[in-house]
Amino acid sequence: MQRRPGQRLDGAQWAVLLLLAVGIVIVPFALDRFVFGKLLVAAIAVALAFASTPVGRAPRTVVWLLGAGAVILLVSALAADSPATALLGRAPRYEGVFVLSLYALCGLCGPRLLGPGRSERTTRLALQTMAISILVIGVIAALETMGLRPLSSDLDRPGSLLGNASDEGALAALYAGPLVLAALRQRRPVFIAGAFAAVATVALSASRGALIGLVVVLVVIAIGTGGRTRLITLGTLAVGAIAAFALPITRSRILDQSPLSSQTVNGRSLLYRESISLLGHHLPLGVGPSQYEVAIVGEHDRTWQTKVGPANPPGSPHDLVLQILSAGGIVLLIVVVWLAVIGLRSGIRTLRTGEDRWTLGVIAGLAGYGTALLFHLTAPGTTIPAALLAGSLLAEPLARASTAKKAAAPPRQPWAWVAVAAATVLAVIFAAASIAEIALRSATLDVNSGRLDAANSSFRLARALRVWDVDLPAQAMHAFVNAAGAGGVTQPDAPAAIKYAQDWERRASAVKDDEQVVDNRAALLDLAGDDASAARLLDGELGRDPFNPQLLLLRGVVAAKLGDYPTALRTLKLANAVDSTNPQGWQDLVVVYQRLGDKAAAAQAQRTATALPHKN
């Protein structure tokens, strides 16, 4: 950051830097895991923020609303079908008590760090941090667009340092507001470069939600400014549109010309329809935090399984309003809207004073970010800086004019040290969780290599470091089931893999209703020779989701092993009707026809299976 020689950043300024640069934080030893490294840095920054002298404070109404939101989420979690998963959160975003508490603390950092009493140097530091962060993200996004992979990824849209292209676009839209306004008004090279990078990164992300968000950002700035600045802003909008259409991958997604973009649109429309149906039955308190993935299964129909399928179950409705309703119902949505109204009113009031050159950009950035989230979901890399900027809008001065004489010394805030202690505890939790990724990576490599004892030891170490992670036992069970069932180990080692899988299955009780876990448990029972129990388990889950082709295939195999060929034929035919592109279903049907002595039907099914591409 640019600063005068000899000037050092104080704790509060370091906190600003860390919270706004969290998008470029990555765990070096786990390039495919972006969550815990960002959370760790944010927790350290929160501790620094609350240990520093504040420049503003959150209004009492805001504090009470945050408290009310916490109570609503707690009640909703305790009323959920699985209170443990609701309270602790689930992979990959872990939005339970630890992560949501950190988000709230980041929001409360906004008034302390970027409130009305902040220095010009702090404002400049915040803008420089956003500019440099989005420049780094934009450079990597550009390399990815050219086909290079500086970070390990097999995705078509890898998402730079955010790990997800839509997150990348949402953060760029958020930072575009302050940076475009700063570039127009101050003309500093770093702000101009940052503004250009933010607009370009939105285009490179190929995220349609982020592109709409960028339009909202620039329209808000154009409305809030005038004269030449407004014309330049509208010109920036035109340049951004040209850039988006100049990029083939972005143009194809905007025009809905790529198979992936069409699949996304169809999948989202189905997801929104099912989400509205689900939440219509749980309007007061929702289904609970982190409960959506399990709850939405009951709404899936044949159309969903045919067009989308069970491979990547949705952990969120991919819409901010529906996500809030899912976590805490209509009462939580009222709290969030109330906070947004307070922030907007406070921002408009500040703009009318004519003394602030930061607020309009923050309002624009948050409006663009919120628009992007109408088509996406929350994640640490975007939610943490957004919470900080939103908190800065909600801030009020430490001392009002009537008590200005007492403003020389900021009021003592003993509760701030409670926040420091809480942030420190969170930092320890997230540090241990980050280290656990090393063990998890080792475990995965060991399982794939047939070193089962070493893999089990690594899973146990990861469990000790992340004892609160309710998904980790299920992940270990899946690894061993897959190894035993997919030829990942030699035949003599298969019983050992089954034994380890059974050990971890007993520890996965908190997520026993998860459809992927049910599938793994049934496969484990099948591998262990208990096909009757596997059949009962699958029948229960198919009662909730009768057209899941993955469960139908396994049910057909189990039925065949039990000698129940009518059930095997019926379920396998239904599985192939729902997903006719999976050769495994047709191959299983070949076996059943052969056992029934129907050579012609077996030959026809074999021809169909051979003509289909193999699925991993």
Secondary structure, DSSP 8 states (H G I E B T S, - for coil): ----TT----HHHHHHHHHHSGGG---TT-TT--HHHHHHHHHHHHHHHHHS--S-B--HHHHHHHHHHHHHHHHHHHTSS-HHHHHH--TTT-TTHHHHHHHHHHHHHHHHHHSTT--HHHHHHHHHHHHHHHHHHHHHHHHHHTT--SS----SS--GGGTSHHHHHHHHHHHHHHHHHHHHHH--HHHHHHHHHHHHHHHHHT-HHHHHHHHHHHHHHHHHS-HHHHHHHHHHHHHHHHHHHHSHHHHHHHTT-SHHHHHHHHHHHHHHHHHHHHHHTSTTT-S-TT-HHHHGGGG--HHHHHHT-SSS--SS-SSHHHHHHHHHHHHHHHHHHHHHHHHHHHHHHHHHHT--SSHHHHHHHHHHHHHHTTSS---HHHHHHHHHHHHHHT-B-SS-GGGGGGGGS----THHHHHHHHHHHHHHHHHHHHHHHHHHHHHHHHHHTT-HHHHHHHHHHHHHHTTT-TTHHHHHHHHHHHHHHTT-S-GGGHHHHHHHHHHHHHH-GGGTT-HHHHHHHHHHHHHTT-HHHHHHHHHHHHHH-TT-HHHHHHHHHHHHHTT-HHHHHHHHHHHHHH-TT-HHHHHHHHHHHHHHT-HHHHHHHHHHHHHS----
